[in-house]
Amino acid sequence: MRVLVLIEERDGVPTGDSLGIVSHVAALGLYVAALVVGPAAEDDLGRLAGAGAQTVYAAALPQEPTCPIEARLALLADLQASAGFDTFLFATSALSVDLAGRLAARLGAGLIWNLSSLTMDDGRLIGRRMARGDTLTALVEWETLLRVGLMRPGAVEPQTLGKADQPLVVQIEAPKPSATGTVEISRSPSLGAPPLASAGIIVAGGRGLRVQENLALVSDLAEALGGVMAVSLPLVDMGWAPRALQVGQTGATVAPQLYIACGISGQYQHKLGMERSGTIIAINIDRDAPIMAFSDLAVVGDLSKILPDLTQLINKRRGSPP
Ligand SMILES: Cc1cc2nc3c(=O)[nH]c(=O)nc-3n(C[C@H](O)[C@H](O)[C@H](O)COP(=O)(O)OP(=O)(O)OC[C@H]3O[C@@H](n4cnc5c(N)ncnc54)[C@H](O)[C@@H]3O)c2cc1C
């Protein structure tokens, strides 16, 4: 079995999710290669080799203003033909969801998404994914010879399994995407903040905010702490925040060092997305809210009073000399 992992980068560095997939597959004893698109620093190539990638393909993107998806799709299909990869794995992101679907269609491959782990059973690659509203774990297998898989955000942690000082790097030319491909006209970042999955500190707001204006209390605290704002599902449904900020079963799975839940009751579907956080602080007027039972620190009180004071205090401490 030959596995290729597409590496996504954030600020020029491979994401933890991408590295995690490489080491997860390497730990199964499978041949795993990594594909980096765009300029790759020596350190990054070493990180990928350290995670267990036996080969790192470094591809320069074509100069013409093509959509990143078209260029990557052409690269992956080309590598399948030239290097004989049979399994393609991606960390779930807006880009990779689109790309994985297109690649599966182009190769006639089976596509399994929301994978939480992979195992080998008698030479067969088996995936695990949550089913029935995350209430049970299903074992799934591809019926096709070629496989495409999307791993759930935060599902697998990077490990050091290979030799970081000896990456085998193959430079490749990106093939030209088809003439009918999408053309990128302009690019604008959808969110100024880094994505939730890799955030170290998250301040999340829920329906307890009561009015949309109170979202500013959450984002102010997140900013004061150098973290990122997140929300529960109802705020997305009400149109107060984009889906990209939602934590939970149908949103992002996060594992920051600190998660502050403001006005969030802690229903099962929200808990699923944040229970792996290092320290959980809940601010809630209801001392019996479910979230209080799995928080490290439960603050009983009105968030509209607590959050401004907390933010002010942090800003003051930060501004004052040590
Ligand atoms: C299939 C499915 C998938 C789902 N996926 C997700 C998901 O991905 N993410 C997600 O979040 N939910 C998800 N849900 C919804 C989930 O079940 C809950 O309904 C949702 O998480 C509740 O959001 P909440 O805690 O913000 O709101 P509520 O449950 O309404 O809780 C609001 C909390 O705010 C507190 N509060 C009120 N006023 C104040 C105040 N002034 N100060 C402090 N606290 C206050 C209340 O005591 C209460 O505990 C899903 C549901 C289903 C069925």
The ligand as an ORCA input file, in Angstrom:
! r2SCAN-3c Opt
* xyz 0 1
  C     -26.999     16.416     15.042
  C     -26.672     17.590     15.913
  C     -25.438     18.198     15.757
  C     -25.098     19.294     16.563
  N     -23.863     19.859     16.420
  C     -23.504     20.854     17.261
  C     -22.200     21.434     17.169
  O     -21.376     21.072     16.335
  N     -21.885     22.412     18.044
  C     -22.762     22.875     18.995
  O     -22.402     23.789     19.768
  N     -24.005     22.362     19.077
  C     -24.401     21.380     18.236
  N     -25.665     20.884     18.300
  C     -26.635     21.569     19.173
  C     -26.520     21.174     20.642
  O     -27.324     20.054     20.898
  C     -26.985     22.335     21.550
  O     -28.305     22.689     21.200
  C     -26.095     23.567     21.471
  O     -24.753     23.214     21.678
  C     -26.540     24.564     22.543
  O     -25.807     25.721     22.371
  P     -25.588     26.696     23.617
  O     -24.924     25.966     24.721
  O     -24.930     27.912     23.092
  O     -27.083     27.112     23.992
  P     -28.043     26.689     25.272
  O     -28.055     25.201     25.342
  O     -29.264     27.417     25.048
  O     -27.222     27.217     26.483
  C     -27.080     28.583     26.805
  C     -26.399     28.648     28.164
  O     -26.147     30.012     28.474
  C     -26.388     30.189     29.860
  N     -26.653     31.633     30.065
  C     -27.786     32.315     29.758
  N     -27.619     33.620     30.053
  C     -26.358     33.758     30.551
  C     -25.615     34.865     31.029
  N     -26.102     36.109     31.020
  N     -24.363     34.644     31.485
  C     -23.824     33.388     31.490
  N     -24.501     32.298     31.041
  C     -25.752     32.490     30.584
  C     -27.561     29.284     30.194
  O     -27.593     28.964     31.573
  C     -27.258     28.064     29.311
  O     -26.497     27.094     30.026
  C     -26.023     19.795     17.524
  C     -27.274     19.163     17.661
  C     -27.581     18.091     16.873
  C     -28.917     17.421     17.052
*
